[in-house]
């Protein structure tokens, strides 16, 4: 068949959350591109579902936060993580989750203008596609299978097949983004690999409808773990709430020595009813799928003109709900850099920072999620379950847990310790929001990285140290309330200053003359500037009011200066950030 060649600045392979986020970010910045997705449409099952604060911030920047929140379960519905025998049976343990506990709610509210929510993939993806379509920049094509690619000095040629017609065609682009998930063909074609453990376990996801309101509404949550003594699995079986309290996914660990009755819905309904503890429960099965648990990360996320994001380069157990969120942040980090290089505002050196910044984050996420999976196994261990016990033995251990005996007291203490470890899954605020880029598109300001005063995985600690995410503070413009994250981002470099910082306006103009990149200056706490009504920004900025904090388009701090004495440095700093040699002069 004759090939049909397309030419486009960027080709995105994969139309899941990571690929669609990259597409929407490029669309907002006016970068024409093609998205090819293998499947005929967006996700048809819930799959990933938890959106952490950083992801919602990114969706806010891209203009669809409120559309997502209108379809999502709000944060208060995520309040508990429950361990139980069955829904109708004895509860074993419960902990507050996702910043809803009285000891954490203030931390989460102070850290971000956004709150976590539960928005399953089959709901999120169509919202992203609609926003991309409305922007009118991208060509999104479903039912297209990526085959292979070849790079050269001036671009990438990729071959794609229309799965309905069988026609192959080539796409010539400056850059390719591989967002095609675990087992990524783009990754392999780029000569990249993932390292770690694959096939750790095989799992079934059964999406079903059932009215479980009387068992769940009084202890709202999205995760309910069933530790049924008569059917013991290493970490239990998990009910994931998709839509309260009638739509669920039952996640069931498969026994490799026994066949899984995927097509026998009667048997599956009995399996679910056993974990609900209600033999009369009416269950409507919507979909059944199986998948593998992996714990692997790519040593490199890019090669030449090919950049991989999401599950293509980091694959982790679903514990912590980090997979989708990390992929969205990958895409947001990469998109602005590609745009700046394409329009000549930066040299390709800027693109090297993608791997330098995101690969360590991907490694941290995979490590945390794997440890959280191991931590879950500590709960049945705390109950005394294990070895060659019979179901009756395990029931007896469970019934005796509240006895006034030394053995029962010891097991309760161990259970408390195990529950506390689950905090690293349910309240890992530092992992979700507090990662800092220690190399890449950042310019050191001569200060050392601030030490953490609390557990850096559980707690987010705000800082304007270069490489960190810009701290959130509520500001006012007239009667309008804005976050510091609202006045930055959106494809721009923004410089924040205050009283005594007037010289930064001329410094920004000098930087623009030097690099061709416009620097938006926003004054906080000055006459005619943004108000800092609570003094939050003054407490968080870590520079004098006359100093500055230079913020990248993805809300991360690029550089800061303690006082206005640093104004002469700004043109050099911006040029260095954009990878420009000392002798570079912008065209025109």
C-alpha positions as CSV (number, residue, x, y, z in Angstrom):
1,X,0.0,0.0,0.0
2,X,1.3,3.5,-0.7
3,X,2.3,5.5,2.4
4,X,0.7,8.8,3.4
5,X,3.2,11.1,5.0
6,X,2.4,13.6,7.6
7,X,4.7,16.4,8.8
8,X,4.2,17.8,12.3
9,X,6.4,19.3,15.0
10,X,5.5,16.7,17.6
11,X,4.1,13.2,17.5
12,X,2.6,11.7,20.7
13,X,2.2,8.0,20.8
14,X,-0.4,6.9,23.4
15,X,-3.7,8.5,24.2
16,X,-3.9,7.8,28.0
17,X,-3.7,10.4,30.7
18,X,0.1,11.1,30.2
19,X,-0.2,11.4,26.4
20,X,-3.4,13.5,26.6
21,X,-1.9,15.8,29.2
22,X,1.1,16.4,26.9
23,X,-1.3,17.1,24.1
24,X,-3.4,19.6,26.1
25,X,-0.3,21.3,27.4
26,X,1.1,21.6,23.8
27,X,-2.3,22.8,22.6
28,X,-2.4,25.6,25.2
29,X,0.9,26.8,23.9
30,X,-0.1,26.6,20.2
31,X,2.2,23.7,19.2
32,X,0.7,21.6,16.4
33,X,1.0,17.9,16.9
34,X,-0.6,14.5,16.2
35,X,-1.7,12.0,18.9
36,X,-2.0,8.4,17.9
37,X,-3.7,5.9,20.2
38,X,-3.9,2.2,19.7
39,X,-7.3,1.7,21.1
40,X,-10.5,2.7,19.3
41,X,-11.4,5.3,21.9
42,X,-10.6,6.5,25.4
43,X,-10.4,4.1,28.4
44,X,-13.6,2.1,28.8
45,X,-12.9,1.0,32.4
46,X,-11.9,2.9,35.5
47,X,-8.3,1.8,35.8
48,X,-6.3,4.6,37.5
49,X,-8.5,6.9,39.6
50,X,-6.8,8.9,42.3
51,X,-5.7,12.5,41.4
52,X,-3.4,14.1,43.9
53,X,-3.0,17.8,44.6
54,X,-0.1,18.3,42.1
55,X,-2.2,16.7,39.3
56,X,-5.2,18.9,40.1
57,X,-2.9,21.9,40.1
58,X,-1.7,20.9,36.6
59,X,-5.3,20.5,35.4
60,X,-6.0,23.9,36.9
61,X,-3.1,25.4,34.9
62,X,-4.5,23.7,31.7
63,X,-8.0,25.1,32.3
64,X,-10.0,22.0,33.1
65,X,-9.8,21.7,36.9
66,X,-13.5,22.6,37.4
67,X,-14.7,20.3,34.7
68,X,-12.8,17.4,36.4
69,X,-14.1,18.3,39.9
70,X,-17.7,18.3,38.6
71,X,-17.3,14.7,37.7
72,X,-15.0,13.5,40.5
73,X,-15.6,12.2,44.1
74,X,-14.5,15.2,46.3
75,X,-11.7,14.8,48.9
76,X,-14.0,14.3,51.8
77,X,-15.2,11.1,50.2
78,X,-11.6,9.8,50.4
79,X,-11.5,10.1,54.1
80,X,-10.8,6.6,55.2
81,X,-8.8,3.5,54.4
82,X,-10.6,0.6,55.9
83,X,-9.3,-3.0,56.7
84,X,-12.1,-5.4,57.3
85,X,-13.1,-9.1,57.2
86,X,-16.0,-8.3,54.9
87,X,-18.1,-5.2,54.3
88,X,-20.8,-6.5,56.6
89,X,-18.4,-8.2,59.1
90,X,-15.9,-7.1,61.6
91,X,-13.7,-4.1,61.0
92,X,-10.0,-4.8,61.7
93,X,-8.4,-1.3,61.4
94,X,-9.1,2.1,59.9
95,X,-7.0,5.2,59.3
96,X,-7.6,8.7,58.0
97,X,-6.5,9.0,54.4
98,X,-5.4,11.7,51.9
99,X,-5.2,14.6,54.3
100,X,-8.6,14.1,55.8
101,X,-7.4,13.3,59.3
102,X,-7.6,16.1,61.9
103,X,-3.8,16.0,62.2
104,X,-3.2,16.4,58.5
105,X,-6.1,18.4,57.0
106,X,-4.4,21.7,57.7
107,X,-1.2,20.5,56.0
108,X,-3.1,19.7,52.8
109,X,-5.2,22.8,52.8
110,X,-2.2,25.1,53.4
111,X,-0.1,23.4,50.7
112,X,-2.2,23.9,47.6
113,X,-5.2,25.8,46.2
114,X,-6.4,22.4,45.0
115,X,-7.6,19.3,46.8
116,X,-7.3,15.6,45.9
117,X,-10.2,13.9,44.2
118,X,-11.1,10.5,42.8
119,X,-11.7,10.7,39.0
120,X,-11.4,7.3,37.2
121,X,-9.6,7.1,34.0
122,X,-12.7,6.4,31.9
123,X,-14.1,9.8,33.2
124,X,-10.9,11.8,33.0
125,X,-9.7,10.9,29.5
126,X,-12.9,12.1,27.6
127,X,-12.6,15.5,29.5
128,X,-9.0,15.8,28.3
129,X,-10.0,14.9,24.7
130,X,-12.8,17.4,24.7
131,X,-10.5,20.2,25.9
132,X,-7.9,19.2,23.3
133,X,-10.6,19.4,20.6
134,X,-11.8,22.8,21.8
135,X,-8.3,24.1,21.5
136,X,-8.2,23.2,17.8
137,X,-4.5,22.6,17.7
138,X,-4.0,18.8,17.8
139,X,-5.0,16.0,15.5
140,X,-6.1,13.1,17.8
141,X,-6.4,9.8,16.1
142,X,-7.6,6.6,17.8
143,X,-7.3,3.1,16.4
144,X,-3.7,3.9,15.2
145,X,-0.9,1.5,16.0
146,X,2.7,2.7,16.3
147,X,5.1,0.4,14.5
148,X,8.6,1.7,14.5
149,X,10.7,4.9,14.2
150,X,14.0,6.1,12.9
151,X,15.9,9.2,14.1
152,X,18.3,11.4,12.3
153,X,20.0,14.7,12.9
154,X,17.0,16.8,11.8
155,X,14.0,14.8,13.1
156,X,12.2,11.5,13.6
157,X,10.2,9.4,11.1
158,X,7.6,7.1,12.7
159,X,5.5,4.5,10.9
160,X,1.9,4.0,12.1
161,X,-0.8,1.6,11.0
162,X,-4.5,2.4,10.8
163,X,-5.9,-0.7,12.6
164,X,-9.2,-0.7,10.7
165,X,-7.9,-0.3,7.2
166,X,-4.5,-1.8,7.7
167,X,-2.9,1.1,5.9
168,X,0.6,2.2,7.0
169,X,1.7,5.7,6.8
170,X,4.7,7.7,8.0
171,X,4.8,10.7,10.3
172,X,7.8,13.0,10.2
173,X,8.3,15.1,13.4
174,X,10.9,17.1,15.2
175,X,10.1,15.2,18.4
176,X,8.3,12.1,19.5
177,X,6.7,11.6,23.0
178,X,6.2,8.0,23.9
179,X,3.2,7.7,26.2
180,X,2.3,4.2,25.2
181,X,2.4,2.6,28.6
182,X,4.1,-0.5,30.1
183,X,5.9,-2.5,27.4
184,X,6.3,0.7,25.4
185,X,7.3,0.1,21.8
186,X,8.5,3.7,21.5
187,X,10.9,3.0,24.5
188,X,12.2,-0.1,22.8
189,X,12.6,1.7,19.4
190,X,14.5,4.5,21.1
191,X,17.0,1.9,22.5
192,X,15.8,2.4,26.1
193,X,14.8,-0.2,28.7
194,X,13.3,-0.4,32.1
195,X,15.0,-2.2,35.0
196,X,13.5,-3.8,38.0
197,X,10.9,-6.5,38.7
198,X,8.1,-7.3,36.3
199,X,5.3,-9.9,36.8
200,X,5.5,-9.7,40.6
201,X,1.9,-10.8,40.8
202,X,-1.1,-11.3,38.5
203,X,-4.2,-9.5,39.5
204,X,-7.8,-9.4,38.3
205,X,-10.0,-6.2,38.3
206,X,-13.7,-6.8,38.3
207,X,-15.8,-3.7,37.7
208,X,-19.3,-4.1,39.0
209,X,-22.3,-2.3,40.3
210,X,-23.8,-3.0,43.7
211,X,-25.5,-1.0,46.4
212,X,-23.1,-1.0,49.3
213,X,-24.1,2.3,50.8
214,X,-25.1,0.9,54.2
215,X,-21.6,-0.6,54.5
216,X,-19.6,2.4,53.3
217,X,-21.3,5.7,53.6
218,X,-20.7,6.1,57.3
219,X,-17.0,5.5,56.8
220,X,-16.4,7.0,53.3
221,X,-13.3,6.1,51.4
222,X,-12.0,4.8,48.1
223,X,-10.1,1.7,49.4
224,X,-11.7,-1.0,51.5
225,X,-9.4,-4.0,52.0
226,X,-11.0,-7.4,52.8
227,X,-8.9,-9.8,54.9
228,X,-11.1,-12.8,54.8
229,X,-9.8,-15.7,56.9
230,X,-11.4,-18.2,54.6
231,X,-9.7,-16.9,51.5
232,X,-6.3,-15.5,52.5
233,X,-4.2,-13.5,50.0
234,X,-0.8,-11.8,51.0
235,X,-2.3,-8.3,51.1
236,X,-6.0,-9.0,51.0
237,X,-8.6,-8.2,48.3
238,X,-9.4,-4.6,47.7
239,X,-12.7,-2.8,46.9
240,X,-12.1,0.5,45.0
241,X,-15.0,2.9,45.0
242,X,-15.6,4.3,41.5
243,X,-18.9,6.1,42.2
244,X,-20.3,6.3,45.7
245,X,-21.7,3.9,46.8
246,X,-22.9,1.9,43.9
247,X,-20.0,1.4,41.5
248,X,-16.9,-0.5,42.4
249,X,-13.8,-2.3,41.2
250,X,-12.9,-5.5,43.1
251,X,-9.1,-6.2,42.9
252,X,-8.3,-9.8,43.4
253,X,-4.9,-11.5,43.6
254,X,-4.7,-14.5,41.3
255,X,-3.4,-17.9,42.3
256,X,-0.9,-18.9,39.6
257,X,-1.7,-22.6,40.2
258,X,-5.4,-22.2,39.6
259,X,-7.3,-21.0,36.5
260,X,-9.2,-17.7,36.9
261,X,-12.9,-18.0,35.8
262,X,-12.8,-14.7,33.8
263,X,-15.9,-15.5,31.7
264,X,-17.9,-17.2,34.5
265,X,-19.7,-14.2,36.0
266,X,-21.7,-16.4,38.3
267,X,-18.5,-17.6,40.0
268,X,-17.2,-14.0,40.1
269,X,-20.4,-12.7,41.7
270,X,-20.1,-15.4,44.4
271,X,-16.4,-14.4,45.0
272,X,-17.4,-10.7,45.4
273,X,-20.4,-11.6,47.6
274,X,-18.2,-13.5,49.9
275,X,-16.0,-10.5,50.5
276,X,-19.0,-8.2,50.9
277,X,-20.4,-10.7,53.4
278,X,-23.9,-10.5,51.9
279,X,-25.0,-13.5,49.9
280,X,-28.1,-11.7,48.7
281,X,-26.2,-8.7,47.3
282,X,-27.3,-7.9,43.7
283,X,-24.1,-7.6,41.6
284,X,-24.0,-6.4,38.0
285,X,-20.5,-7.1,36.5
286,X,-19.5,-4.5,33.9
287,X,-16.0,-5.7,32.9
288,X,-13.3,-8.1,33.9
289,X,-9.6,-7.7,33.1
290,X,-6.3,-9.1,34.3
291,X,-2.9,-7.3,34.7
292,X,0.6,-7.7,36.1
293,X,2.1,-5.9,39.0
294,X,5.5,-4.4,38.1
295,X,8.1,-2.4,39.9
296,X,10.6,-1.0,37.3
297,X,12.0,2.3,36.1
298,X,14.0,3.3,33.1
299,X,17.5,4.5,33.8
300,X,17.0,7.1,31.0
301,X,13.7,8.7,30.0
302,X,14.9,10.0,26.6
303,X,17.2,9.3,23.7
304,X,17.9,11.9,21.1
305,X,14.6,13.4,19.9
306,X,12.5,10.7,21.6
307,X,11.1,11.4,25.1
308,X,9.1,8.8,27.1
309,X,6.5,9.6,29.9
310,X,4.3,7.8,32.3
311,X,4.1,4.0,32.5
312,X,6.5,3.7,29.6
313,X,9.3,4.6,31.9
314,X,8.1,4.0,35.5
315,X,5.9,1.1,36.4
316,X,4.8,0.6,40.0
317,X,2.2,-1.2,42.1
318,X,-1.1,0.8,42.4
319,X,-0.4,1.5,46.1
320,X,-0.1,5.2,46.7
321,X,-1.9,5.9,43.4
322,X,1.2,7.4,42.0
323,X,1.3,6.1,38.5
324,X,-1.1,8.3,36.7
325,X,-0.1,11.3,38.7
326,X,3.6,10.9,38.0
327,X,2.9,10.5,34.3
328,X,0.8,13.7,34.2
329,X,3.7,15.6,35.9
330,X,6.2,14.1,33.4
331,X,4.1,15.4,30.5
332,X,3.7,18.9,32.0
333,X,7.5,19.1,32.7
334,X,8.3,18.2,29.1
335,X,5.7,20.1,27.1
336,X,6.9,23.7,27.8
337,X,10.5,22.7,27.1
338,X,9.6,21.3,23.7
339,X,7.6,24.5,22.9
340,X,10.6,26.7,23.8
341,X,13.0,24.7,21.7
342,X,10.6,24.6,18.7
343,X,10.1,28.3,18.6
344,X,13.7,29.1,19.0
345,X,13.4,30.5,22.6
346,X,15.8,27.8,23.9
347,X,18.4,25.5,22.5
348,X,18.0,21.7,22.6
349,X,20.2,21.7,25.7
350,X,17.0,22.6,27.6
351,X,15.5,19.2,26.7
352,X,18.3,17.4,28.5
353,X,16.8,18.6,31.7
354,X,13.7,16.5,31.2
355,X,15.6,13.3,32.0
356,X,17.7,14.9,34.7
357,X,14.6,16.1,36.5
358,X,12.0,13.4,36.0
359,X,14.1,10.2,36.2
360,X,14.9,10.6,39.9
361,X,11.3,11.3,40.6
362,X,10.2,8.2,38.7
363,X,12.7,6.1,40.7
364,X,11.5,7.5,44.0
365,X,7.8,6.8,43.1
366,X,8.5,3.2,42.1
367,X,10.5,2.6,45.3
368,X,7.8,4.1,47.5
369,X,4.9,2.2,45.8
370,X,6.7,-1.1,46.1
371,X,7.4,-0.5,49.8
372,X,3.8,0.4,50.4
373,X,2.8,-2.9,48.8
374,X,5.1,-4.7,51.3
375,X,3.6,-2.7,54.1
376,X,0.1,-3.9,53.3
377,X,1.3,-7.5,53.9
378,X,2.2,-6.5,57.5
379,X,-1.5,-6.2,58.4
380,X,-2.5,-9.9,58.0
381,X,0.9,-10.7,59.6
382,X,0.0,-8.6,62.6
383,X,-3.2,-10.6,63.0
384,X,-1.1,-13.7,63.2
385,X,-2.1,-15.1,59.8
386,X,0.4,-17.2,57.9
387,X,2.0,-20.6,57.6
388,X,-0.1,-23.7,57.3
389,X,-3.1,-22.4,59.2
390,X,-6.6,-23.4,58.3
391,X,-9.4,-20.9,57.8
392,X,-10.7,-21.9,61.3
393,X,-7.3,-21.1,62.8
394,X,-7.4,-17.6,61.2
395,X,-10.9,-17.0,62.3
396,X,-10.0,-17.9,65.9
397,X,-7.0,-15.5,65.8
398,X,-9.3,-12.8,64.6
399,X,-12.0,-13.5,67.2
400,X,-9.4,-13.5,70.0
401,X,-7.8,-10.2,68.9
402,X,-9.8,-8.2,71.6
403,X,-9.1,-10.7,74.4
404,X,-7.6,-9.4,77.6
405,X,-4.5,-11.6,77.2
406,X,-0.8,-10.9,76.7
407,X,-0.8,-12.5,73.3
408,X,-3.8,-10.5,72.1
409,X,-2.2,-7.3,73.5
410,X,1.0,-8.0,71.6
411,X,-0.9,-8.6,68.3
412,X,-2.9,-5.4,68.8
413,X,0.4,-3.4,69.3
414,X,1.8,-5.0,66.1
415,X,-1.4,-4.1,64.3
416,X,-1.1,-0.5,65.4
417,X,2.4,-0.4,64.1
418,X,1.3,-1.9,60.8
419,X,-1.5,0.6,60.5
420,X,0.9,3.4,61.1
421,X,3.0,2.2,58.2
422,X,0.0,2.4,55.9
423,X,0.3,6.2,56.4
424,X,3.1,6.1,53.9
425,X,0.5,5.0,51.3
426,X,-2.5,7.0,52.5
427,X,-0.8,10.3,53.5
428,X,2.5,10.5,51.6
429,X,2.2,14.3,51.1
430,X,5.9,14.8,50.6
431,X,6.2,12.2,47.9
432,X,3.2,13.7,46.0
433,X,4.1,17.4,46.3
434,X,7.5,17.9,47.7
435,X,9.9,16.5,45.2
436,X,12.8,18.9,44.2
437,X,14.8,19.0,41.1
438,X,18.5,19.0,42.1
439,X,19.8,19.3,38.5
440,X,18.3,20.4,35.2
441,X,16.7,23.7,34.4
442,X,17.6,25.5,37.6
443,X,20.3,27.9,38.6
444,X,21.8,27.6,42.0
445,X,21.6,30.7,44.2
446,X,24.5,29.8,46.5
447,X,22.4,28.4,49.3
448,X,22.3,24.8,50.5
449,X,19.1,22.7,50.0
450,X,16.9,23.2,53.1
451,X,16.9,20.2,55.4
452,X,13.6,18.6,56.2
453,X,12.3,19.1,59.8
454,X,9.7,16.3,59.4
455,X,9.5,13.0,57.6
456,X,10.1,14.0,53.9
457,X,7.8,11.3,52.6
458,X,4.8,12.0,54.8
459,X,5.1,15.8,55.0
460,X,5.5,18.5,52.3
461,X,7.6,21.5,53.4
462,X,7.4,24.6,51.3
463,X,10.5,26.3,50.0
464,X,11.6,28.6,47.2
465,X,14.9,26.8,46.8
466,X,15.7,26.5,43.1
467,X,14.2,23.3,41.8
468,X,11.3,23.1,44.2
469,X,7.7,23.6,43.3
470,X,6.6,27.2,44.1
471,X,4.9,27.4,47.4
472,X,1.2,28.1,47.4
473,X,0.0,31.3,49.1
474,X,-3.3,33.1,48.7
475,X,-3.1,36.5,47.2
476,X,-5.7,39.1,46.2
477,X,-6.1,41.2,43.1
478,X,-8.9,43.6,43.8
479,X,-11.6,41.3,45.2
480,X,-10.4,38.3,43.4
481,X,-8.5,35.6,45.3
482,X,-5.6,34.0,43.5
483,X,-2.9,31.5,44.4
484,X,0.7,32.1,43.7
485,X,0.3,29.1,41.3
486,X,-2.5,31.0,39.5
487,X,-0.2,34.0,38.7
488,X,2.6,31.8,37.4
489,X,2.7,29.0,34.9
490,X,0.6,29.0,31.7
491,X,3.6,28.7,29.5
492,X,5.4,31.7,30.9
493,X,8.5,32.6,33.0
494,X,7.2,34.8,35.9
495,X,9.3,36.8,38.3
496,X,7.9,37.5,41.7
497,X,9.1,40.5,43.7
498,X,7.9,43.0,46.2
499,X,8.6,46.3,48.0
500,X,11.9,47.7,46.7
501,X,12.0,45.4,43.7
502,X,11.2,48.0,41.0
503,X,14.6,47.3,39.4
504,X,13.5,43.8,38.4
505,X,11.2,45.3,35.7
506,X,14.2,46.7,33.8
507,X,16.2,43.5,34.5
508,X,13.4,41.5,33.0
509,X,13.4,43.7,29.9
510,X,17.2,43.2,29.6
511,X,16.7,39.5,29.9
512,X,14.2,39.6,27.1
513,X,16.6,41.6,24.9
514,X,19.3,39.0,25.7
515,X,17.3,35.9,25.1
516,X,14.1,36.8,23.2
517,X,12.0,35.3,26.0
518,X,9.5,37.5,27.8
519,X,9.7,37.5,31.6
520,X,6.4,38.5,33.3
521,X,7.0,40.5,36.5
522,X,4.4,40.4,39.3
523,X,4.8,42.6,42.4
524,X,3.4,41.3,45.7
525,X,2.7,43.7,48.6
526,X,3.3,46.9,46.7
527,X,0.9,49.7,45.8
528,X,-0.9,48.6,42.7
529,X,0.4,45.1,43.0
530,X,-1.0,41.9,44.4
531,X,-2.0,41.9,48.0
532,X,-0.7,39.4,50.5
533,X,-3.6,39.6,52.9
534,X,-2.5,36.9,55.3
535,X,1.2,37.5,55.0
536,X,1.6,34.0,53.7
537,X,3.9,34.9,50.8
538,X,6.1,37.0,53.1
539,X,6.6,34.0,55.4
540,X,7.2,31.5,52.5
541,X,9.3,33.5,49.9
542,X,12.7,33.1,51.7
543,X,14.1,36.2,50.1
544,X,13.8,39.9,51.0
545,X,10.9,41.9,49.6
546,X,13.3,43.5,47.1
547,X,14.6,40.1,46.0
548,X,13.0,37.9,43.4
549,X,11.8,34.3,42.8
550,X,11.9,33.3,39.1
551,X,9.3,30.7,38.3
552,X,9.3,28.3,35.3
553,X,6.3,27.6,33.2
554,X,5.7,24.4,35.2
555,X,5.6,26.2,38.6
556,X,9.0,25.1,39.7
557,X,11.5,27.7,40.9
558,X,14.2,28.3,38.4
559,X,16.3,30.8,40.4
560,X,16.0,33.3,43.2
561,X,17.9,36.4,44.4
562,X,17.9,37.5,48.0
563,X,17.8,41.2,47.2
564,X,17.6,43.6,44.3
565,X,21.4,43.5,44.2
566,X,21.0,40.5,42.0
567,X,19.2,42.3,39.1
568,X,22.3,42.4,36.9
569,X,22.4,38.6,37.0
570,X,19.0,38.0,35.5
571,X,19.9,38.1,31.8
572,X,22.7,35.6,32.3
573,X,20.5,33.4,34.4
574,X,17.7,33.2,31.9
575,X,20.1,32.5,29.1
576,X,21.7,29.7,31.0
577,X,18.3,28.2,31.9
578,X,17.5,28.1,28.2
579,X,20.8,26.5,27.2
580,X,22.1,29.5,25.3
581,X,25.8,30.0,24.8
582,X,27.4,33.2,26.0
583,X,27.6,34.6,22.5
584,X,24.0,33.8,21.6
585,X,21.9,36.6,20.3
586,X,18.2,36.2,19.5
587,X,17.0,36.5,15.9
588,X,15.3,39.7,15.0
